[in-house]
């Protein structure tokens, strides 16, 4: 039976068959798998035990450390409450379209973030370059989990080890825990929490001109434990990670709400919250604020990195990804706001206790999680150990949820290339390799390396490849064809909001931000210290390794065939591997597109549309159903 599709001003509307079902009292819930929806040719590809496992996995992936320790400081540094305006706008015109796009790509093809480029082999380098960026992020993300494990187990001591000064730290140290025998002068001294983090945990170097040093054995063991935990979660694929996702997605909210209630009862918390949400509207005209909003959106949602495509590739073909994309992107923003309010309530109390301005107690980057908050928790009157345990366990769960998705994306890409390798063995190889790479973050100069890799291999590289990804899908493969593919899979009409964002608004906006970033690019610094020239060279090499994948695989796709022009055109077109993996659904999809194109050609001819108007309607996927 052919379906008739309604037209809406935006978003999706239900098909007429669905509307009739609802009118007849049939509840429209989780779509049932299509007939014969099993892997063809004996290929053994896992699927989620239930659709809710996919949703929980996406939530645990996107709701991570970036919502708790990165978002609050980025917002504070870029206009406070005013930052929320560009952040929400960026979420609407970049975050949601990108997230939905990658969910569609994975589910439609049941393939990894590299295999999906059968849609246009010329751009296969995008998927491989994204894996370079993803591995860069994973390498330092796990080091953060190692630090979290360190603090988590240290929180069980009779007295929090960072709450008191030690003799070897000098006279400039100020106890984080209130000490009646000591005058707390934060502006002249350094808190014991900061000295504990820098001297006891990191053994950090002030400069790396003479090298980053050798790995610290304690941090190495914590890093190893972090990787063991990651491997245990992913070793059986979605069968294991899907079950764990329930806990990874839900538990952090229990702790966050508990901390929020406690934080709001602290003296001075109101001032901290007001500082966080008080807008500085002058910052809205600053292009840097918009750039940071885009970067935060990418970092938080994990778009352009592969895990969204990987997770959705394990879905049944008829799964409702539209619903899940809306839930995850909205919940991610809510969590960022919840985390920001909670953390600035704690910082407000810290500023009150120290009789200092809140700007003096905020530390950037990892310092926010491992200096400012531990310092504030040590000042709690009632069982500070309990709140320390809860806080760092929450960070541990958030970090694991995100890094499990990232590592699984890499394992899936490699497994799709080498299907004969057992999944757990591939997971072990990836985990072991990235553990060895992560040893650079356990050195005294590790935090320097973390910022360097994040800048060049994480943010910078992933941002650039995401722009090329949008161009490849919507300007080379074609928005019109992608709209038909989406409609066939989702059984919903694709509204103007999605079509115009995908083809124009999102890529143009991101390109403007990227050009601004390149034009205003300044040498990276670590705090107030400059990196040596060798570090910048290493950073640019890392960026180049990711970007050079584009021309390398483009040349490979074109090959040495003549004439070159015909070979180039062929490399830009989809191969026979593009489309649903199931043979029956594949044939239905081909017939659906042929019928739809034929019907629209007939309607265009009857209405005597000009060639220019027909081309415009076809490009934007404006079809008559």
C-alpha positions in Angstrom: 0.0 0.0 0.0 1.3 3.5 -0.9 1.3 6.0 1.9 0.1 9.6 1.6 2.1 12.2 3.5 0.8 15.3 5.1 2.5 18.7 4.8 3.6 20.7 7.8 5.3 24.1 8.3 8.2 22.4 10.1 9.3 19.2 11.7 7.4 16.0 11.1 3.8 15.1 10.8 2.4 11.6 11.0 1.6 9.7 7.8 -2.1 9.2 7.0 -1.8 5.5 7.8 -0.6 6.4 11.3 -3.4 9.0 11.7 -6.0 6.5 10.7 -4.5 4.0 13.1 -4.7 6.5 15.9 -8.3 7.4 15.0 -9.3 3.7 15.2 -7.9 3.5 18.8 -4.6 2.0 17.9 -1.8 3.5 20.0 1.3 4.5 18.0 4.3 3.5 20.0 7.7 1.9 19.3 7.7 1.0 15.5 7.8 -2.7 14.9 10.8 -4.1 13.0 10.2 -4.5 9.3 9.7 -8.0 8.0 12.9 -9.9 7.4 14.9 -7.3 9.2 17.9 -9.4 10.0 21.5 -9.1 8.8 21.9 -10.4 5.2 24.4 -12.9 4.0 24.9 -14.4 7.5 26.6 -11.2 8.7 26.5 -11.1 12.5 25.9 -7.5 13.5 24.5 -6.9 17.0 21.4 -4.9 17.7 20.1 -3.3 20.8 18.1 -5.5 23.1 15.4 -2.8 23.3 15.0 0.7 21.8 15.3 2.2 25.2 18.9 0.9 25.5 19.8 3.1 22.5 18.2 6.2 24.0 19.9 5.6 27.4 23.3 5.1 25.7 22.9 8.3 23.7 22.0 10.2 27.0 25.0 8.7 28.8 27.2 9.7 25.9 26.0 13.2 25.4 25.5 14.1 29.1 29.1 14.0 30.3 31.9 15.9 31.9 31.4 18.7 29.5 28.1 19.6 31.1 29.5 19.7 34.6 33.0 21.3 34.5 33.3 22.7 31.0 29.9 24.4 30.4 29.8 26.5 33.7 33.2 28.0 33.1 32.6 28.7 29.4 29.3 30.4 30.2 31.0 32.4 33.0 33.8 33.5 30.7 31.5 34.4 27.8 28.9 36.7 29.2 27.3 34.7 32.0 23.5 34.4 31.5 23.9 36.1 28.1 25.9 33.1 26.9 22.7 31.0 27.2 21.2 32.9 24.3 23.8 32.0 21.6 24.1 28.6 23.1 20.4 27.8 22.7 20.4 29.4 19.2 23.4 27.2 18.2 21.6 24.2 19.6 18.7 24.8 17.4 20.5 25.6 14.1 23.6 23.4 14.6 23.2 20.9 17.5 19.8 19.4 16.6 20.3 19.2 12.8 23.8 17.6 13.2 22.6 15.1 15.8 19.5 14.1 13.8 21.6 13.8 10.6 24.1 11.4 12.2 21.4 9.3 13.8 19.8 8.9 10.3 23.1 8.1 8.6 23.9 5.3 11.1 20.4 3.7 11.2 19.7 4.0 7.5 22.9 2.1 6.5 23.6 0.0 9.6 27.3 0.9 9.1 30.0 2.7 11.0 31.1 6.3 10.5 33.6 5.3 7.8 31.5 2.7 6.0 28.7 5.3 5.5 30.8 7.1 3.0 29.8 4.6 0.3 27.3 7.5 -0.2 30.3 9.4 -1.8 33.6 7.5 -1.7 35.4 10.7 -2.6 34.8 11.9 1.0 35.8 8.7 2.8 38.6 10.7 4.4 36.0 12.5 6.5 35.2 9.3 8.5 38.9 8.5 8.9 39.8 12.0 9.9 37.0 12.0 12.5 38.5 8.9 14.0 41.8 10.8 14.4 40.0 13.5 16.3 38.0 11.0 18.3 41.1 9.1 19.4 42.6 12.4 20.5 39.7 13.2 22.7 39.6 9.6 24.1 43.2 9.8 25.1 42.8 12.7 27.4 39.3 11.9 28.5 40.4 8.7 30.1 43.2 10.6 31.9 40.5 12.8 33.4 38.7 9.6 34.6 41.9 8.4 36.1 42.2 11.7 38.1 38.5 11.2 39.2 39.3 7.7 40.4 42.2 9.1 42.4 40.0 11.7 44.1 37.1 9.3 44.6 39.1 6.8 46.6 40.9 9.6 48.5 37.5 10.8 49.7 37.1 7.8 52.0 39.8 9.0 54.3 39.0 10.3 57.8 39.9 13.8 56.7 39.9 14.9 53.1 43.6 15.0 52.1 43.3 18.3 50.3 41.6 20.1 53.2 44.8 20.8 55.2 48.2 22.3 54.3 51.4 20.3 54.6 54.7 21.6 55.8 56.5 21.0 52.5 54.0 23.3 50.7 55.4 26.4 52.3 53.9 29.3 54.4 51.8 30.6 51.5 49.3 27.7 51.8 45.8 28.3 53.1 43.8 25.5 54.6 40.7 24.7 52.5 38.9 23.5 55.6 38.2 26.4 57.9 40.9 26.7 60.5 40.4 29.0 63.5 44.1 29.2 64.0 44.8 30.4 60.5 43.7 33.6 58.8 42.3 32.7 55.4 43.5 35.3 52.9 42.8 33.9 49.5 44.2 36.8 47.6 47.6 36.4 49.2 47.8 32.6 49.7 47.1 29.5 47.7 44.4 27.0 48.9 45.5 23.6 50.0 43.2 22.1 47.4 45.1 23.7 44.6 48.5 22.7 46.0 47.3 19.2 46.6 46.2 18.9 43.0 49.3 20.5 41.5 52.0 19.1 43.8 50.7 15.8 45.1 48.5 14.5 42.3 50.0 15.9 39.1 53.4 16.9 40.3 53.0 19.5 37.6 55.7 21.5 35.9 55.6 25.2 35.5 57.3 25.0 32.1 57.9 22.3 29.5 60.8 23.8 27.7 63.0 20.9 28.9 60.3 18.2 28.1 57.2 16.9 29.8 59.0 14.4 32.1 58.3 10.7 32.7 54.9 9.1 33.7 54.0 9.1 37.4 53.5 5.6 38.6 50.4 6.4 40.7 48.7 8.3 37.8 49.6 5.4 35.5 47.8 2.9 37.7 44.7 5.1 37.9 44.8 5.5 34.1 45.1 1.7 33.8 42.1 1.2 36.1 40.1 3.6 34.1 40.8 1.7 30.9 40.1 -1.7 32.6 36.6 -0.3 33.5 36.0 0.9 29.9 37.1 -2.4 28.5 34.8 -4.4 30.8 31.8 -2.2 29.7 32.5 -2.5 25.9 34.0 -6.0 25.6 30.7 -7.6 24.6 29.5 -4.8 22.3 26.0 -3.3 22.7 24.9 -6.4 24.6 27.0 -5.2 27.6 27.2 -1.4 27.1 23.4 -1.3 26.5 22.6 -2.8 29.9 25.1 -0.6 31.7 23.7 2.5 29.9 20.6 2.5 32.2 22.9 3.2 35.2 25.3 5.5 33.4 22.4 7.7 32.2 20.2 7.8 35.3 22.5 7.8 38.3 24.2 11.2 37.6 20.9 13.0 37.8 20.3 11.5 41.3 23.6 12.9 42.5 23.2 16.3 40.6 19.8 16.9 42.1 21.1 15.9 45.6 24.0 18.3 45.2 21.8 21.0 43.9 19.5 20.8 46.9 22.4 20.9 49.3 24.2 23.6 47.4 21.2 25.9 47.4 21.1 25.7 51.2 24.7 27.0 51.5 25.4 30.5 52.6 26.3 32.7 49.6 24.9 30.2 47.1 22.3 32.7 45.8 25.1 35.2 44.8 26.8 32.4 42.9 23.7 31.5 41.0 23.0 35.1 40.2 26.5 35.5 38.9 26.0 32.5 36.6 22.7 33.6 35.1 23.2 37.4 35.2 23.5 38.4 31.5 26.2 40.6 30.0 24.4 41.5 26.8 27.3 43.4 25.4 29.0 40.0 24.9 26.3 39.0 22.3 28.1 41.1 19.7 31.4 39.3 20.3 32.0 36.6 17.6 34.2 34.7 20.1 31.1 34.0 22.2 29.3 32.4 19.3 32.4 30.4 18.4 32.6 29.1 22.0 28.9 28.2 21.9 29.5 26.1 18.8 32.5 24.4 20.3 30.6 23.6 23.5 27.7 22.2 21.5 30.0 19.9 19.6 31.9 18.9 22.7 28.8 18.2 24.7 26.7 16.4 22.1 29.7 14.5 20.6 28.6 15.3 17.0 31.1 15.0 14.2 33.0 12.3 16.2 31.4 9.0 15.2 29.6 7.6 18.3 26.1 8.8 17.3 26.4 7.1 13.9 27.9 4.0 15.6 25.1 3.7 18.2 22.3 4.3 15.7 23.8 1.7 13.3 22.7 -1.0 15.8 19.1 0.1 15.6 16.3 -1.7 13.9 15.6 0.1 10.5 12.2 1.4 11.7 13.3 2.8 15.0 12.0 6.3 15.8 15.3 8.3 15.8 13.5 11.6 15.4 12.0 11.2 18.9 15.3 10.1 20.4 17.2 13.0 18.8 14.8 15.6 20.2 15.0 14.0 23.7 18.8 13.8 23.9 19.5 17.3 22.6 16.9 18.9 24.8 18.0 16.9 27.9 21.7 17.8 27.2 20.9 21.5 27.4 18.8 21.0 30.6 21.7 19.1 32.2 24.2 21.9 31.3 21.9 24.4 33.0 21.4 22.1 36.0 25.2 21.6 36.3 25.9 25.3 35.9 23.5 26.3 38.7 24.7 23.6 41.0 28.4 24.4 40.5 28.0 28.1 40.8 26.0 27.7 44.0 28.9 25.8 45.5 31.4 28.4 44.2 29.2 31.2 45.6 29.5 29.5 49.0 33.3 29.2 48.6 33.6 32.9 47.7 31.5 33.8 50.8 33.6 31.7 53.1 36.8 33.2 51.7 35.4 36.7 51.7 36.5 37.0 48.1 34.9 37.7 44.7 33.7 34.7 42.9 36.0 35.4 40.0 38.9 34.7 42.3 37.8 31.2 43.2 37.0 29.9 39.7 39.7 27.7 38.0 39.8 26.9 34.3 39.5 23.5 32.8 40.3 20.5 35.0 41.0 22.9 37.8 37.3 23.6 38.1 36.6 19.9 38.9 39.7 19.1 40.9 40.4 22.4 42.7 37.4 24.7 43.1 34.8 22.0 44.0 37.0 19.9 46.3 37.9 23.2 48.0 34.2 24.0 48.5 33.3 20.5 49.6 36.0 20.5 52.3 34.2 23.5 53.9 30.9 21.6 54.3 30.1 21.3 58.0 28.3 18.0 57.7 30.1 14.9 56.5 32.2 16.5 53.7 33.5 13.0 52.8 30.0 11.9 51.8 29.6 14.8 49.4 33.1 14.3 48.0 32.3 10.6 47.3 29.0 11.5 45.6 30.6 14.3 43.6 33.5 12.3 42.2 31.4 9.2 41.7 29.1 11.3 39.6 32.0 12.6 37.6 33.2 9.0 37.2 29.9 7.8 35.8 29.5 10.8 33.5 33.0 10.3 32.2 32.6 6.6 31.6 29.3 7.1 29.8 30.9 9.4 27.3 34.2 7.6 26.8 32.5 4.2 26.4 30.6 5.6 23.4 33.8 7.2 21.9 35.9 4.0 22.2 33.0 1.9 20.9 32.9 4.1 17.8 36.6 3.4 17.1 36.2 -0.3 17.7 33.2 -0.5 15.4 35.1 1.2 12.6 38.0 -1.2 12.9 35.7 -4.2 13.2 33.8 -3.2 10.1 37.1 -3.1 8.3 38.3 -6.4 9.8 35.1 -8.4 10.5 37.0 -11.7 11.2 38.5 -10.2 14.4 36.4 -11.1 17.4 34.9 -8.0 19.0 36.4 -8.3 22.4 39.9 -8.8 20.9 39.5 -5.6 18.8 38.3 -3.8 22.0 41.4 -5.0 23.8 43.7 -3.8 21.1 42.1 -0.4 20.9 42.0 0.0 24.7 45.7 -1.1 25.1 46.9 1.2 22.4 45.1 4.3 23.7 46.2 3.5 27.2 49.8 3.7 26.0 49.1 7.0 24.2 47.4 8.3 27.4 50.6 7.9 29.4 51.7 11.4 28.2 49.0 12.8 30.4 50.4 11.1 33.5 53.7 13.1 33.2 54.4 16.3 35.0 53.7 18.2 31.8 50.5 16.2 31.2 48.1 19.0 31.6 50.0 21.0 29.0 49.6 18.1 26.6 45.9 17.8 27.4 45.1 21.4 26.4 47.4 21.1 23.3 45.7 17.8 22.0 42.2 19.2 22.8 42.9 22.3 20.8 44.5 20.8 17.7 43.2 17.2 17.6 39.8 17.6 19.3 38.1 20.9 18.8 39.9 22.3 15.7 40.0 19.2 13.6 36.4 17.9 14.4 35.0 21.4 13.7 36.6 21.5 10.2 35.6 18.0 9.2 32.0 18.6 10.3 31.7 21.4 7.8 33.0 19.1 5.0 30.5 16.4 6.2 27.6 18.7 5.7 28.7 19.8 2.2 29.3 16.2 1.2 25.9 14.9 2.2 23.7 17.8 1.2 25.5 19.4 -1.7 27.2 16.4 -3.3 24.9 13.4 -2.6 22.0 15.9 -2.5 19.5 17.2 0.0 16.6 16.0 -2.2 17.8 12.4 -2.2 18.6 12.5 1.6 15.1 13.8 2.3 13.6 10.8 0.4 15.9 8.4 2.3 14.8 9.9 5.6 11.1 9.8 4.7 11.3 6.2 3.6 13.0 5.2 6.9 11.1 7.3 9.3 7.7 7.3 7.5 7.4 11.0 8.2 7.5 14.1 6.1 10.7 16.2 6.5 9.7 19.7 7.3 11.3 23.0 6.0 13.2 23.5 9.3 15.4 20.4 8.7 15.8 20.9 5.0 16.9 24.6 5.2 19.1 24.0 8.3 20.9 21.0 6.7 21.5 22.7 3.3 22.1 26.3 4.2 21.8 27.6 7.7 24.0 25.1 9.5 26.9 24.8 7.1 27.0 28.6 6.3 26.9 29.5 10.0 29.6 27.0 10.9 31.8 28.2 8.0 31.5 31.8 9.2 32.5 30.8 12.7 35.4 28.7 11.4 36.7 31.5 9.2 36.5 33.9 12.1 38.4 31.4 14.3 41.2 31.1 11.7 41.4 34.8 11.2 41.6 35.6 14.9 43.8 32.6 15.7 46.5 33.3 18.3 49.2 31.0 19.7 47.8 28.6 22.3 48.8 29.4 25.9 48.6 27.3 29.1 47.2 29.8 31.6 49.6 32.8 31.2 52.5 30.6 30.0 53.5 30.1 26.3 54.0 26.8 24.7 57.5 26.1 23.2 57.6 26.2 19.4 58.0 22.4 19.3 54.7 21.9 21.0 52.9 24.1 18.4 54.6 22.1 15.6 53.4 18.8 17.1 49.9 20.3 17.4 49.7 21.3 13.8 51.1 17.9 12.7 48.2 16.2 14.6 45.7 18.5 12.9 47.3 17.8 9.5 47.2 14.0 10.1 43.4 14.3 10.4 42.9 16.8 7.5 45.2 15.1 5.0 42.9 12.1 5.0 40.6 14.1 2.8 42.9 14.5 -0.2 44.5 11.1 0.3 41.2 9.1 0.1 39.9 11.4 -2.6 42.8 10.5 -4.8 42.4 6.8 -3.9 38.7 7.0 -4.9 39.4 8.6 -8.2 42.2 6.3 -8.9 44.3 6.2 -12.2 41.4 5.5 -14.5 40.9 7.7 -17.6 39.3 9.9 -18.5 39.8 11.5 -15.1 36.6 13.5 -15.2 34.4 10.4 -15.5 36.3 8.7 -12.7 35.9 11.8 -10.5 32.1 11.9 -11.2 31.9 8.2 -10.4 33.7 8.7 -7.0 31.2 11.4 -6.0 28.2 9.1 -6.6 26.9 6.5 -4.2 28.1 2.9 -4.6 25.9 -0.2 -4.5 26.7 -0.4 -0.8 24.8 2.8 0.0 21.3 2.2 1.4 19.6 -0.2 3.8 21.6 -3.3 4.5 18.7 -5.7 4.5 18.1 -6.9 0.8 14.3 -6.7 1.0 14.2 -3.2 2.5 16.9 -2.2 0.0 14.6 -3.1 -3.0 11.7 -1.4 -1.4 13.8 1.8 -0.9 14.9 1.7 -4.6 11.3 1.3 -5.8 10.1 4.1 -3.4 12.6 6.6 -4.8 11.9 5.7 -8.4 8.1 6.0 -7.9 8.4 9.3 -6.1 10.7 10.8 -8.7 8.5 9.6 -11.5 5.3 11.0 -9.9 6.9 14.4 -9.3 8.3 14.6 -12.8 4.7 14.1 -14.0 3.3 16.7 -11.7 6.0 19.2 -12.6 5.2 18.7 -16.2 1.4 19.1 -15.7 1.9 22.3 -13.8 4.3 23.6 -16.4 7.0 24.6 -13.9 10.2 26.2 -15.3 13.4 24.2 -15.3 14.9 26.5 -12.7 11.9 26.1 -10.4 12.0 22.3 -10.9 15.7 22.2 -10.1 15.1 24.3 -7.0 12.3 22.1 -5.7 14.3 19.0 -6.3 17.3 20.4 -4.5 15.4 21.3 -1.4 13.4 18.0 -1.5 10.1 19.7 -2.0 8.0 16.8 -3.4 4.3 16.2 -4.0 3.3 13.1 -2.2 
